[in-house]
């Protein structure tokens, strides 16, 4: 509480006339979000800024309702504004997570809830349980948006998703008597931290994108200077292993019915011997036949390979096929402690880049033996 008081005093100095500190803070977050959208071109920031504009309008209507007396019209605007703001916040998180189906469901539910919230003061003013029901549904949408954002960033979770989840779950929380003694400065501090949550998520994504571009640039330079495929494959393994945070990576040729390891990074001699003795399973054959990247778990692998993976603490494998100039195929493999590239933008990145890798290897004359 002592920390919240200086924050409230500092925000009060920036307060616009006719606006309280919380309303001014909401408008500041909206302006910053729109400026960041202008720079980074992330659509989730546009929805995030719109949500803060709506939330600031809700705070102003709720304050005016307390000062000038309650009315059905003002109560309807306040309730619908809060539902719409929470829907926009959840939609921004789902846009960031690229969860289209969940986004469409969220929009439909929030639109229905906003209509019900606007109608409740006019048609059911004495039924208080409807207001409580809308509050519970809003918090449930907040939980689902937080879980979807967390799922999409699995393996690269930072502080941003947790700030978002805590902020949206406690946004304008009004559950007396539990929240009766919370000062407005504490609400202001919580909203300021919540306002920075999605910005932190976007900045983390931009940092990861910069690392990916650096890897692609390094591979392009190596391909341009290389005289044969071996140094290029080794450099690609090292750089891709670093960018995805994998524990090991290797490249295998398809020779007959076996996948023979050639270049590798982070593998032991015992592991290489086990790989050389392992045949091609149904999943690997499907990957090479359909030319698509997949994630394999330990239960889907051969016994010898599964034993070696268990010794290294590896639980998931990402396979990315690369076609040569002949009918046979080659296969990239990334071995990691956790799922690599299956969540949200990581998985979409590999699916988008697969065609680029094939094109680069064909240009360099990398062919199957």
Residue pairs with C-beta under 8 A, 6 or more apart in sequence:
1 183
1 185
1 186
3 189
4 183
4 185
4 186
4 188
4 189
5 183
5 185
7 185
7 188
7 189
7 192
8 21
8 183
8 184
8 185
8 188
8 189
11 21
11 24
11 25
11 188
11 192
12 21
14 24
14 28
15 21
15 24
16 23
16 24
16 27
19 27
19 60
20 59
20 63
20 184
21 184
21 188
22 59
22 184
22 187
22 188
22 191
23 56
23 59
23 60
23 63
25 188
25 191
25 192
25 195
26 52
26 53
26 55
26 56
26 59
26 191
26 195
27 52
27 53
27 56
29 49
29 52
29 191
29 192
29 195
29 196
30 49
30 50
30 52
30 53
30 56
31 49
32 195
32 199
33 45
33 46
33 48
33 49
33 52
33 195
33 198
33 199
34 45
34 46
34 49
36 42
36 45
36 199
36 202
37 43
37 45
37 46
37 49
40 202
40 206
42 96
42 202
42 205
43 95
44 92
44 93
44 95
44 96
44 198
44 202
45 92
45 198
45 199
45 202
47 88
47 91
47 92
47 95
48 88
48 89
48 92
48 198
50 88
51 85
51 86
51 87
51 88
51 89
51 91
51 92
52 85
52 195
54 81
54 84
54 85
54 88
55 81
55 82
55 85
55 89
55 171
57 81
58 77
58 78
58 81
58 82
58 85
58 172
59 172
61 74
61 77
61 78
61 81
62 78
64 74
65 71
65 74
65 75
65 78
68 74
72 121
72 122
72 125
73 121
75 121
76 117
76 118
76 119
76 120
76 121
76 122
77 118
79 117
79 118
79 120
79 121
79 131
79 134
80 114
80 115
80 117
80 118
82 117
82 138
82 172
83 110
83 113
83 114
83 117
83 134
83 138
84 110
84 114
85 171
86 110
86 138
86 141
86 142
86 168
86 171
87 106
87 107
87 109
87 110
87 111
87 113
87 114
87 141
89 142
89 145
89 168
89 171
90 106
90 110
90 141
90 142
90 144
90 145
90 168
91 103
91 106
91 107
91 110
91 145
92 198
93 145
93 146
93 148
93 149
93 164
93 168
93 198
94 102
94 103
94 106
94 145
94 148
94 149
95 103
96 149
96 152
96 198
96 201
96 202
96 205
97 148
97 149
97 151
97 152
97 153
97 344
98 152
98 344
98 345
98 348
99 148
99 152
102 144
102 145
102 148
106 141
106 144
106 145
109 137
109 141
110 141
113 134
113 137
113 138
116 130
116 134
117 134
120 127
120 130
120 131
120 134
124 130
139 169
142 165
142 168
142 169
142 171
143 165
143 169
145 164
145 168
146 161
146 164
146 165
146 168
146 169
149 161
149 164
149 165
149 201
150 157
150 161
150 165
151 343
151 344
152 343
152 344
152 345
153 161
153 201
153 343
153 344
154 338
154 339
154 342
154 343
155 245
155 338
155 339
155 340
155 343
155 346
156 204
156 208
156 245
156 343
156 346
158 200
158 201
158 204
159 200
160 197
160 198
160 199
160 200
160 201
160 204
161 197
161 201
163 193
163 194
163 196
163 197
163 200
164 194
164 197
164 198
164 201
166 190
166 193
166 194
167 190
167 191
167 193
167 194
167 195
167 197
168 194
170 190
171 190
171 191
171 194
172 187
173 179
205 345
208 345
211 243
212 243
212 349
214 243
215 239
215 240
215 242
215 243
218 235
218 239
219 232
219 235
219 236
219 239
219 360
220 360
222 231
222 232
222 235
222 236
223 232
223 360
223 363
223 364
226 232
226 364
229 361
229 364
229 365
229 366
230 262
230 263
232 364
232 366
233 251
233 262
233 263
233 366
234 263
234 265
236 251
237 249
237 250
237 251
237 263
237 264
237 265
238 249
238 265
240 246
240 249
240 332
240 334
241 248
241 249
241 265
241 266
241 334
244 318
244 334
244 336
244 340
244 341
244 346
245 336
245 340
246 266
246 334
246 335
246 336
246 340
247 266
247 312
247 313
247 314
247 335
247 336
247 337
248 264
248 265
248 266
248 267
248 271
248 312
248 314
248 334
248 335
248 336
249 264
249 265
249 266
249 332
249 333
249 334
249 335
250 261
250 262
250 263
250 264
250 265
250 267
250 275
250 333
250 335
251 261
251 262
251 263
251 264
251 330
251 331
251 332
251 333
252 259
252 260
252 261
252 262
252 275
252 330
252 331
252 333
253 259
253 260
253 262
253 330
253 368
253 369
254 260
254 280
254 288
254 328
254 329
254 330
254 331
254 368
255 369
257 279
257 280
258 276
258 278
258 279
258 280
259 275
259 278
259 280
259 284
259 331
260 276
261 267
261 272
261 275
261 276
264 272
266 335
267 275
270 308
271 308
271 312
274 304
274 305
274 307
274 308
275 305
277 304
278 302
278 304
278 305
279 302
280 288
281 300
281 301
281 302
283 294
283 296
283 300
283 319
284 319
284 331
286 294
287 293
287 294
287 319
287 321
287 331
288 321
288 329
288 331
291 321
291 323
291 329
291 354
292 321
292 351
292 354
293 318
293 319
293 320
293 321
293 341
293 350
293 351
293 354
294 318
294 319
295 316
295 317
295 318
295 319
295 339
295 340
295 341
295 342
296 316
296 317
296 318
296 319
297 315
297 316
297 317
298 306
298 309
298 310
298 314
298 315
299 306
301 309
301 317
309 315
309 317
309 335
312 335
313 337
314 335
314 336
314 337
315 337
315 338
315 339
316 336
316 338
316 339
316 340
316 342
317 333
317 334
317 335
317 336
318 333
318 334
318 336
318 339
318 340
318 341
318 342
318 350
319 331
319 332
319 333
320 331
320 332
320 333
320 334
320 350
320 354
320 357
321 329
321 330
321 331
321 332
321 354
322 329
322 330
322 331
322 332
322 357
322 358
322 361
322 366
323 329
323 330
323 358
323 361
323 362
324 330
324 361
324 362
324 366
324 367
324 368
325 362
325 365
325 367
325 368
326 367
326 368
327 368
328 368
329 368
330 366
330 368
332 357
334 340
334 341
340 346
341 347
341 349
341 350
